Amino acid sequence: MMRRFCLPQLFARLLTSLSTTNQKNLFLKNTVEPLLCLAVKLKLNILTFMKKLFSLLLFASSLQVQAQHHLVKLWESDSLSVPESVLPSLKNNFLYVSLIDGVPNSADGKGGVAKVGLDGKILDASWATGLNAPKGMGLFNSQLYIADLTEVVVLNAVTGKLETRIPAAGSVFLNDIAVDSKGVVYVSDTRVGKVYRIEKNQAEVWLENISDANGLKVIGKDLYILSGTKLIKVNSKKEVTTVAEGFAKNGDGVEPLKNGDFIVSCWSGLVYYVSKKGNIELLLDTQESKINTADIGVDSEKNIVYIPTFNHNSIIAYQLKNK
């Protein structure tokens, strides 16, 4: 049975399935406009005509776009206290998992970090404690960097002991972290639209006016940023280019695959496959089940996606497969 949609919903879903701006413009010019003219000439009911047209086109486009990749569930962990981010430590066969265990924007000291095995078994639910609302994490040598509201907490990656706290002046809601090959740390602030750069334990504003800045990833000399419903790339000269756009909700986590493509999550319960050419493909939609898909981790060798489910209080692992 086909689900009913109003005209704006159908139109939005169809445009989302068309991955690039060029595709959307061509579709509007070469398909919608001529068909509207035809409907007017034939004196058809425009609303009824467009509903039927969009339903058919949406069905066809979804078959084409979603036929390339899919996710197969491997396991789900036992209960964890509001897991927000997953950082794989593959050589050590476990996952670092940041746990908010409280209000996402409250300095309540309830947060921490857990260690979960690659098979989903909880190794240590309280490996590190005393944090506020920890979110994104980054690893460099023996140091684990964690975004914790208005500061970056640095833990010993082996023992979990606190080494230092790095305040980010003017920050409100530090969210994700990325570390480059030299140990330079980047951290996003979603509320103020900034990206901070940390070197020698000193934080400074590196980018401003990045709307809803969240997920970060350093690849080579470029910093990839999830900015609202777009994935952008910023080079060393701070020149910004759009890699992909059209996510249905604001992006949360971004991770590269071995072939140069990406997996992108949106906190609300959406996971996308993003090609290096900017095409997007919906892999997972758990919104109706109220299962969040927060800041993901990826094993790019085995194509396994680890999803922290936030309010669902677990980690779910999926195998990425080609159809």
N, C-alpha and C positions, 0 to 999 in steps of 0.2 A: 504494500500500500504506500503510495507516494505521500510524503509529508507536505502539508499545506504551508505556503509562505506568502506573505504579502509582497507586492511588487518591489519595494525598497530592499527587502531582505534577499529576494532572488537576485536583484541587480548587484548587491554587495557581494554575495557569495560567488556570483559568476566572475566579477572583476577580480576577486581574491584568487580565483583559480587561474587567472591569466597573470603570469608571474612578473612580467616586466611592464614598465610604463609604455614602451613602444607597442607591445601586444595589446594593451588596453586601448590606446589611441586608435590603432588600426581597427580593432573590433568595433569601436563606436562609429568610426567613419565609414567603414566598408560593410558593416552588417546592420547595426541598429538603425542608422539614419535611412538607408534605402528601404528597409522593411517597414519603418514607420510611415514613410511616404506611400508605400504600396497599400498599407492598411487604410490610410486616409482616402486614397483613390477608390478603394473597394467599399468604403463606408462601413468598415468593421468597428466593433467596439474596441477602442485602443487598449483599455486596461485588460480586458479578457485576452486579446490577441497577444499582448506582451507577456502576460503571465504564462501562457502556453509556450510561447517562444523561449522565454528564459528557462522554463522548466526543462525543456528538451535540450537546450544548449548547455545548461548546468550539468545535466545528466551525462551528456556526451563528453564534456570537458573533464568532469571528474573521473570518468573511466580512463581517459587518456593520461591525465596527470598522475592519478593515484596507482596506476598499474606498474610503476617502475620499482618502488621499494615498499617494504612493510616491516613492522616490528612484531616479533614473537616473544611473548613473556617467558622468561627463564625462571625467575623466583621473586619472592617478596619477603622482606625481612620481618622480624618481630617488631613490636612497637618501639618507636623512638620518639623523643620529645620535640616535636616540631622540627624535623630535619629540613634545612634550607639549601644546603650546598653539598655536593659530593666532589672530592678530589681523589682520584685513584693514585695509589702508590703501588704500581703494578709489580715492581721488582721485589716488593715486600709482601705481596699477595693480600693487600687489604685496601680499604677505602677510608679516608678521613671524611667524617660527616659533621658539619656544623649543626648544632642544636640550639634553637632559640629558646625553647622551653619557657616561654613567657610572652610578653608583648613585643612585636617586632621593632618598635621604636622606643623601648623603655630601658633605661640603665638600671636594671633590677638585680644584676649579678647572678641570674639564674641560668645563663647560657653556658655552653660548653662544646666539647668536640668528642665524638665517639669514633671507635674503630670497628669497622664491619668487614668480615671476610669476603672474598670474591665469590663465595658460595651463598652469601646472604646471612651467615651466622654472625650474631653480634659478639665481637671479641671483647670489647670494653666500652660500656655505655657511658662511662664517666672518665674517659682517658684524660681530659682536661676540663676543669671547672672554673667557676668564678668570672666568666665573661658576661657581657650584657645581652646583646642580641646579635651573635655572630652570624655572618653571612658568607660571602665569597672568600676563597682561600687560594693561596699560591705557595709553591714550594721552591726553595733554592738552597742547594747543598743541605745543611742540617737545620735549616730554619723554615718554620711554617708561619706564613703571614696570613692574618685573618682580619677582614673588615668588621669592625665592632663599633657601630654607630658613628662616633666622631674621632675615632683613633684606629690605628692599625696595631693589633697585638701581635707580637712576635714570640712564638713558642719554640722550644727545642723540639725538632721533629721526631726525635727518638723517645725522649722522656716525657714530653708534654709540659715541661716546666717553663714558667714565664721567663723570658729573657729581657724584653723591653716593651714599652708602649710608645707609639709614635703618634702624637696628636696631629690632626689636619685642620689648621685654622680655618674657620668659616664653614666647616662641614656640618651637615645635619643628619644625613642618612647614607653613610658609606655602604656600598652594596657589593661590588665584585672586585676581584683582584686578578691581575696578570703580572707575570714576571718575565723579563727578557733574559737572553742568554748571558748577560753580564751581571744579573742580579738587580737590575733597576726594576722597581715595583710601581705599577700603575693601579690606582683605585678609583672607582667611579662613585659619584654622589648623585643619586637619582633625584633627590628633592631640589637640589640647587643647580643641576645640569652641568656639573664640572667633572673633570678627571684630574686627579692629583698624581704627581710623580714623586717617588721617594728614592733618594739616593743618599747613602751614608747616614741613614736613619733620620733624614730631614725631608719633610713633605712640603711641596709647593704646588700651586695650581699650574697645570700644564695646558689644559683646554677648558674653555668656557662655552656657554650657550649650546651645550649638547642636550637637546630635549630628552628628558626621561632616561638619562644615561644609566645603563645597567651592565649587562654582560660584556666582559673584556677578554681578548685573546691576542697575544703577541705572536706574529708569524714573520720571521725575518726582521726587517726594520719597520714593519707596518703594525699598527695597532687597530684591531677590529673592535668595533663598539656596537652594541645593540642600543639604538636610540629610538625609543618608542616602537613604532611598527616597521622600522628600517634596520638593516645591517649596513653600517658604514665602515670605510677604511680610511685611516689617517696615516700619512707617511711622516718621515722625519722632519719635513718642512711644514708640518701641520696642514697639509693640503688634504681636503676631505672629498672622497668619492663615495657614491652609493653603490653597494654591492648587490643588495636585494631589498625589496620593499613589498608591502601588501600583507604582512602578518595580521591576523584578525584581532589580536590583542598585543599589548606591549611585550617586547621580548625580555627574557630573563637570563637564560644561559646560552652560550655559544661555544661549540667545540668543533675543531677541524677533523676531517677524516683523512686517511692516507692518500686518497686520490685528489685532494684539494677541495673537496666539497665540505659542507658543514651540516651539523645538526643544531637546530635552534629550538629552545623551549620558551613558552610563554607561561607565566605563573598560573594563569587561570585554568590550565588543563589542555594545552595544545603543544604538540611537538611537530616540527617541520624538518624536511630534508631540503637543503639549499645547495644548488649546484654553483660551481665557481662562476658560471655565466649569469647567475642571478635568478634562475628559475626556482620557484618554491613549490613544495609538494607536501601536503598534509599527511603525516604519518599516524598521528594519535590525537584523539579528542575525548578527553575524560571529563568534560565540563558538566555533563548531566549527572555523572556519578559523583561529582564534587570531590574529585581527586586532583589535587594541584600537581603541576609539573614545574618545579622550581629550578634551581641552578644545577644543571646536569653535569655529569662526568662521563667521559667516553674512553673506552679502550679501542684505539684506532687500529691496532693490530688484529684484534678479533671481532671488531665492529659490534661491541657491546655497549649499550647506552644505560647508564645508571641514573635513575630519576628519583630525587627526593620529593616526597609527596606532601610536605609541609603539614597542613591540617589533617591529612590522612595518616600521619605519623608512621611512615615506613619508607624504605627504599625499595624500588622495583627495578629489576634488571630486565632489559629487552635485548634480543638479538636482532640486529639490522640485517635484513635479507633483501635480495633482488627478486622481483616477481618474474 
